[in-house]
Amino acid sequence: MIRLILALLIPWFVFFTIGKPIQGLICLVLQLTLIGWIPAAIWAVWALNNYTTDKKIAQAGMGGMPGGDGGDS
């Protein structure tokens, strides 16, 4: 829940918390424009959702993609 709030308020920071610093820097550059804030927040929420789903799959013992990015980054 805290990460979801962070994804809306500070989108770039969420990428650092899920272990994707390069995407975090790209998101920060996008967020620096006022128009880019909304796409950055959407991207952060989407990435957080994928991270959460990958963790649940791994906990269920079904494996998951190495790196936790779902394979389409």
SULURKA-V457912 format. One record per residue. SS is DSSP state (A for helix, B for strand, O for the rest). OMEGA is omega in whole degrees, -180 to 180 (* if undefined). BURIAL is + if it has 9 or more other ideal C-beta (glycine too) atoms within 8 Angstrom, else -. Layout:
ss=SS omega=OMEGA burial=BURIAL
ss=SS omega=OMEGA burial=BURIAL
This chain:
ss=O omega=179 burial=-
ss=A omega=180 burial=-
ss=A omega=178 burial=+
ss=A omega=177 burial=+
ss=A omega=177 burial=-
ss=A omega=180 burial=+
ss=A omega=179 burial=+
ss=A omega=-177 burial=+
ss=A omega=-178 burial=-
ss=O omega=-173 burial=-
ss=A omega=-176 burial=+
ss=A omega=-177 burial=+
ss=A omega=-179 burial=+
ss=A omega=-180 burial=+
ss=A omega=177 burial=+
ss=A omega=-180 burial=+
ss=A omega=179 burial=-
ss=O omega=173 burial=+
ss=O omega=178 burial=-
ss=O omega=-174 burial=+
ss=A omega=180 burial=-
ss=A omega=177 burial=-
ss=A omega=176 burial=+
ss=A omega=178 burial=+
ss=A omega=177 burial=+
ss=A omega=179 burial=-
ss=A omega=178 burial=+
ss=A omega=178 burial=+
ss=A omega=177 burial=-
ss=A omega=-177 burial=+
ss=A omega=-177 burial=+
ss=O omega=173 burial=-
ss=O omega=-178 burial=-
ss=O omega=179 burial=-
ss=O omega=-178 burial=-
ss=A omega=-178 burial=+
ss=A omega=-178 burial=+
ss=A omega=176 burial=-
ss=A omega=178 burial=-
ss=A omega=179 burial=+
ss=A omega=178 burial=+
ss=A omega=179 burial=-
ss=A omega=-180 burial=+
ss=A omega=178 burial=+
ss=A omega=178 burial=+
ss=A omega=180 burial=-
ss=A omega=178 burial=+
ss=A omega=178 burial=+
ss=A omega=178 burial=-
ss=A omega=179 burial=+
ss=A omega=180 burial=+
ss=A omega=179 burial=-
ss=A omega=179 burial=+
ss=A omega=178 burial=+
ss=A omega=179 burial=+
ss=A omega=178 burial=-
ss=A omega=180 burial=+
ss=A omega=179 burial=+
ss=A omega=180 burial=-
ss=O omega=178 burial=-
ss=O omega=-178 burial=-
ss=O omega=178 burial=-
ss=O omega=-176 burial=-
ss=O omega=-178 burial=-
ss=O omega=175 burial=-
ss=O omega=-179 burial=-
ss=O omega=175 burial=-
ss=O omega=-177 burial=+
ss=O omega=178 burial=+
ss=O omega=175 burial=+
ss=O omega=-178 burial=-
ss=O omega=179 burial=-
ss=O omega=* burial=-
